[in-house]
């Protein structure tokens, strides 16, 4: 049946309704660079773990079409703590009653694990700061995160203020926080300050504001201030962001009294790269969310950065060994969906459809098994940067079959899922059979469908030859000779055949020969066990080649080793017809 129909493209021309400029483009201009000719970050490697701060419950939550309620926030908080986050931004308690109530519930119901600091965000405005302090009463450890916007655009458009006026807002806010510390007696309070839109702020002015904040707070080396430098909107290429961070770190007075924190977004699609280069540039701390939830294109994905480190042999000190469970809770509480191709967490990231990829993965897996599949054995499997088992993922979904798949992929599925170790020369026969089915139906085939296709062709083809029953016994006067008496159907007619040989299969072949049914030679025979214990079965594989030159494999599976071999021969006989 003809399956291809004519394609009729839409009648409208591409680009109708768009306003993209053609060159020269005057609407947008390239961003500047940082004067840092002796930059050091390109020469460095990430060799230490940053301080991690999850902002899922604040930055992530405020970006949701339907924000989380207290029940959902409690479940997600519990997950974040179990993953290993020691700093968790729980919300903006001065902005909404739900946020305030959630913070209070964490504290009053003693839901914060020992060693975990909750972080609250507030603008540098007096009534918001005071409300934030009310929310924190009774907490063991807290981070007060205060911010105000410093960029030229925000100064001009949003506030209509000078640089001095903007700096004064920051300093006054920090002084107020310091004066209120007595209200949180018994609480270990740390300060975090963010010059919002740092990415769009003159670096020297951002430095000026942050140093004024430090002077007002008076941090020490033992109790450093957190200076968070947000790429509130990602504007630069990651290398320029790294230059900003290194310039800031180099020029900050009393650098040892500050933790430099990164807060990247993904507007340019390079949030991960910007963060990693920012760490090379000297940053100490990273803020982000699970799977990159957040405003617009999202915050930094903490899962990706942490597992990037792990794949390079660095313990991220965050536990994603049950990543599917993490994802399930994240999706249920936020209502968001992790994309199938999302790094590490997507359904398809450990899946190969391409035949060449499948073959390489199978060979890599087989070699690893031979050499010892242990944690001490360096992971080297083509196309897989990390062992899926480390994340609680299985190998079941690594190779999936569609029309683009190869012979090695089909063999891999049959091996991993059903215990069938096909002879290498048999792979093309089975692979072509399964791929033809996938192609004819224009879809992916599940493992059970692959096995069903194999079974129908290799285990259930009973024409023209069918084995009804048989008996074998050793010939008394011989140590090796076996007699085989078999009942068969050939082209629908019942026959009884008998032959002798140096084993059951050889005797059966001679029995066929006695009836003029041997027009072949046996060119390959292999056998292996499936399963263990009382449920063990034997799988046999036989290749026959006819006088006409047609060659084909057959397969037989039975609890009897002897019978599996005879069934495999019958299967091959029928497949050569």
C-alpha positions, 0 to 999 in steps of 0.5 A: 500500500502506498503510504506517502502522500503529496505534501502541500506547503501552506500558501502563506509566505514565511515571515508574514507578520514579523518585524525582524530588521535586516542589516544594518540592525539599528534597534539593538546593539552589542553589549560592551566588554570588560577591560581585563586583558590578564583574565585568569579564569580561562586557565582554571578548573572547577575543583571545589563545590560551591555553596548551593542555595535553592530558590525554587520556593521563591524565584521558581514559585513566582514564575508559576502560572498557579503559584504553589500553596502551602501543602505543595511548598512543604513537600518541595521544601522537604525534598530540597532538604533531603537532596542536601541543600543547606540554604533554601530561599523559602519565599518573599514573606512581606509580599503575600500572606501565603508566603508569610504563613508558610515561613511561620509554619516551617518554624512553628512546626519544627520542619527545618532540619538541623543545619539548614538555613531558611532564606527570605527575600525583601526589597530594601524598604522599611516596612517590608524588612520589618515584616520579613523579620516578623516571619523569622522569629524562632528560626535557628538559622536564617539568611535575610536577602535584601536587594534593590535594582542598580542598573542604568535602565532601572535607575532611569525608567523605574526609579528616576534616581541618581546613583547616590540615591540608589546606593543610599537605599541599599545602605539604609536597608542594611542599617535597618536590618542590623538594628533589628537583629536584637528582635531575632535573639537566638537566631543565627542571622546572615546577610545577603545583598543583591544589586539587582540587574548586576548584569546590566550595571556598570561593574565599578558602580556595582562594586561601589554599592556593595562596598558601601553595604559591607561598610554598613554591615561590618562582616568578618572573615568568620561571618562573611556577607553574601554578595549576590551578583544576579544576571537578572536578565541574561545579556552577555555571552558567558565569557563576558559574565565571567569577566564581570565576576573576576573583575568584581572579585579582584577589585573588592576590598576585603574580599575575604569577608565576602562570599560571592554568589551567582544568580543566573537566568537563561534568557540567552540559553547559556545560564549553565555556561555562565555559572560554570565560567563564573565559578572559574572566575572566583565565585563561591556560591550558586543560586538556582532551581531544580530543572531550571524553573523560573522567570521567562526562560528560567533560572539556572538548573542546579541539577545540571550544574551539580551533575556536570561536576559529578560527571567530572569526578567532583562530589557535588554534595547534593544527592540526585541518586533517585532523580526520577523521584526528584522529578516526580515531586517537582512536577507534581508540586509545581505543575511544570513538566521536565522536557524529554531532552532536558539534561540528565532528567529527561525521559530520552537523555539516556536513549539511543535510536540511531543504529550506530549509537546503539551498536557503540553503546552495546559494545561499551556495556559488554566491555564494561561487563567483561572488565568489571562493572564496579565503581572503581572502573572508570566509566567509559561507554560511548554516548553516555557521559554518566552511568544512568544507574547513579541517578536511579535510572535503568538501562531499559530505556537506553536503547529504543527502537524505531526505523532508524535503529540498527541491528545492535540496538535490537540485539541489545533490547532482546538481551537486556529485557529477555535474556537472549544472546543472539549470535553476532551473524544473526543480528542483521536478520533480526534487526532488519525484521524489527526495523521493517515493522517500525518503518511500516508502522512509522512509530517506535516499538516497545520491548514487548513488541520487539520480542513479539515480532521475534517470537512470531518469526523465529519461534512460532513459524511451523510451516512447512515443517513442524515437530510434533514429538520425538524420542532419542536414545543412545545406541548400546554398542556405541559411546557417541551414536544417538538414535532419534525417532520423530513425528513431524508434519511436512506440508501438512502431512504427518510423517514418522522419521528416524535417523542416527548421528553423533548427537540429537541434532545430527540424528534428526538431520539424518532422519530428515535426510531419510525422507529426502528433506535434507537440502541444507548444511548446518553452518552454526550452532550455539546454545545458552541458558536463560534465567537461574534455578528451577525456571532456567530455560535453554535458548538454541540458535542454528544456522542452515544454508540451502543448496540454493545458497539461502542462509538463515538462522532459527531459534528454539527455546525450551526447558530441555537443552536437547529440544531447544536445539531441535526446535532451532533447526526446525525454525531455521529450516522453515526460514530458508523456505 
